[in-house]
Every structure is written in C-alpha cells, then in structure tokens.
C-alpha cells in the first residue's frame, strides 16, 4: 500500500477523537486554540521520541526480562511521554485565561494527547507499515486519549480547588504515568502471551474512569459554569457561580423609614400624638378665634389708654 495513504490512515483516529472531545465541550473553545493545542501535542512528540530512540541505542530497549521490561515500559516510554504532556499542561496551559472551566482541562489535554498520538502513529507507520498502524488505532491511540483525560481532570481540580491543589498536581502526573507504564509493560513483556490481554484491562479501566470524569465535569458546567474572578496578581483563585454566593457578605435590607400620616380632618395643630402632650387639644378654628379675640381686647385696651392721656 502507498506509504502516504498509510500515514493518512494513521492520522485519522487522533483527529477524530480530538474533534469528538471538542464537541463534548458545552462551551466551545476558540478553534484557533484547539488547533494550536493539537500542534503543541505533535511538537512534544519530537523530544519524547528522540529520548526513546537514544535510550534504545544505549541498550535500554531490552525486554528479555521482567526487570528490563519494567524499566523500558515505565521509564523509557511512559515517563518520557507523560512528563512532556504534563509540563505543557502544568506550566503552559494551566495559567491561560481561556482555561476558565473544569471541562477545559480534559478537553485541552486530550486534544494535545491526540496531536502527540497522531505524529507518533505516523512515525510508526513510516517504519512498520499498515499492520502496526491498525493495531495502534485500537490500542495506543485511545490509550493516549484516556491518559490525557485523566491528567486533564486532575489539572482542572488543581486549578479550581486551591485547598487541594498540591495533591491534584501530583496525581495529574502519577496516575497517567502508572497506567501508561502498566499498559506498555503488559504489551512488551515476553514472559506470557496471556498477560498481553491485561493491557486491554488497563485501557478499559482507564476508559471507564475518564468517562466518569467527563460526565462529572459536564454536569458541573451545566449547573454552574466557571467564571474566574481572581484578584489581581493572585493566580489559581477563581470564584465560580456555585460558590460566589458564599463570597458575598449578607447585607440586611434597610428598614423603611417611619412616617407619620396626617389625617385630612385633623383637629390638632400638627396632627400627631405630640399635640396632646403639649396641650394642643383644640381645633384649629377655635384656636384662631381665640387669637382674634385676644387681639381685639388688646386693641380696645390701647384705645382706652389713649383717651385717658
């Protein structure tokens, strides 16, 4: 078969899985970021692949014993591949402003892992042909997706759960590394062909775990999407809608001001209860009449005094 066609076939699974995980994100990320992440995954394949080739040339590719196979599977393959993904997630993607909800961690890491798997598959296709590519399509490529989902899950937990950040940061590398090492060990070991089937068991366990993680984060993104409201200069301190209400102090509602309604037909001067305390119990008309009478009396008294003079 044409070598170019084999490389194309090897690239399709990674591209399809990347598109699939992107479609699962309820808040679609900018397509430019997604494409950039895919190519970032392809870029980190190069140092990982080079480290593996150099290790093999140095004699570390021997799988004739259990100990040597463990070294090759866990250190030469699993460690070199997962550490480069982890560094990219932890130090490049985690601080990004567009990493603003929990589901982003899984989406970003899976897409990056698919970029890694796509180039890795193409390199194997060029060297080993279609048969190897077909096997890897149903084993190694989805395995990279599973390991990426688990890493992304814990990276998100670290970003949005400051209280347990360090624990999640450690688990983000350790769990994918251990699963990857076990997966490769069972495939590479020459002790028993029956043990090769255990690699599929590892893959299935990781797949179940990653599906559960995706469901949990999708549920969270529907109920309470993350909105980062971090203080200036304070990294990894987002406030989401689900806990924003806890950040706002309770402010009692102001009590309505007391008002005194003055009846239209009030018989007091001010219309309030103070009138009775001050002795103002007369009607308004009576008060005016008394004042007029007093003024008349004062006028008459003045006139009488003038006549006497």
C-alpha positions, 0 to 999 in steps of 0.5 A, a space after each residue: 500500500 502507498 506509504 502516504 495513504 498509510 500515514 493518512 490512515 494513521 492520522 485519522 483516529 487522533 483527529 477524530 477523537 480530538 474533534 469528538 472531545 471538542 464537541 463534548 465541550 458545552 462551551 466551545 473553545 476558540 478553534 484557533 486554540 484547539 488547533 494550536 493545542 493539537 500542534 503543541 501535542 505533535 511538537 512534544 512528540 519530537 523530544 519524547 521520541 528522540 529520548 526513546 530512540 537514544 535510550 534504545 541505542 544505549 541498550 535500554 530497549 531490552 525486554 528479555 526480562 521482567 526487570 528490563 521490561 519494567 524499566 523500558 515500559 515505565 521509564 523509557 516510554 511512559 515517563 518520557 511521554 507523560 512528563 512532556 504532556 504534563 509540563 505543557 499542561 502544568 506550566 503552559 496551559 494551566 495559567 491561560 485565561 481561556 482555561 476558565 472551566 473544569 471541562 477545559 482541562 480534559 478537553 485541552 489535554 486530550 486534544 494535545 494527547 491526540 496531536 502527540 498520538 497522531 505524529 507518533 502513529 505516523 512515525 510508526 507507520 513510516 517504519 512498520 507499515 499498515 499492520 502496526 498502524 491498525 493495531 495502534 488505532 485500537 490500542 495506543 491511540 485511545 490509550 493516549 486519549 484516556 491518559 490525557 483525560 485523566 491528567 486533564 481532570 486532575 489539572 482542572 481540580 488543581 486549578 479550581 480547588 486551591 485547598 487541594 491543589 498540591 495533591 491534584 498536581 501530583 496525581 495529574 502526573 502519577 496516575 497517567 504515568 502508572 497506567 501508561 507504564 502498566 499498559 506498555 509493560 503488559 504489551 512488551 513483556 515476553 514472559 506470557 502471551 496471556 498477560 498481553 490481554 491485561 493491557 486491554 484491562 488497563 485501557 478499559 479501566 482507564 476508559 471507564 474512569 475518564 468517562 466518569 470524569 467527563 460526565 462529572 465535569 459536564 454536569 458541573 458546567 451545566 449547573 454552574 459554569 466557571 467564571 474566574 474572578 481572581 484578584 489581581 496578581 493572585 493566580 489559581 483563585 477563581 470564584 465560580 457561580 456555585 460558590 460566589 454566593 458564599 463570597 458575598 457578605 449578607 447585607 440586611 435590607 434597610 428598614 423603611 423609614 417611619 412616617 407619620 400620616 396626617 389625617 385630612 380632618 385633623 383637629 390638632 395643630 400638627 396632627 400627631 400624638 405630640 399635640 396632646 402632650 403639649 396641650 394642643 387639644 383644640 381645633 384649629 378654628 377655635 384656636 384662631 378665634 381665640 387669637 382674634 379675640 385676644 387681639 381685639 381686647 388688646 386693641 380696645 385696651 390701647 384705645 382706652 389708654 389713649 383717651 385717658 392721656 
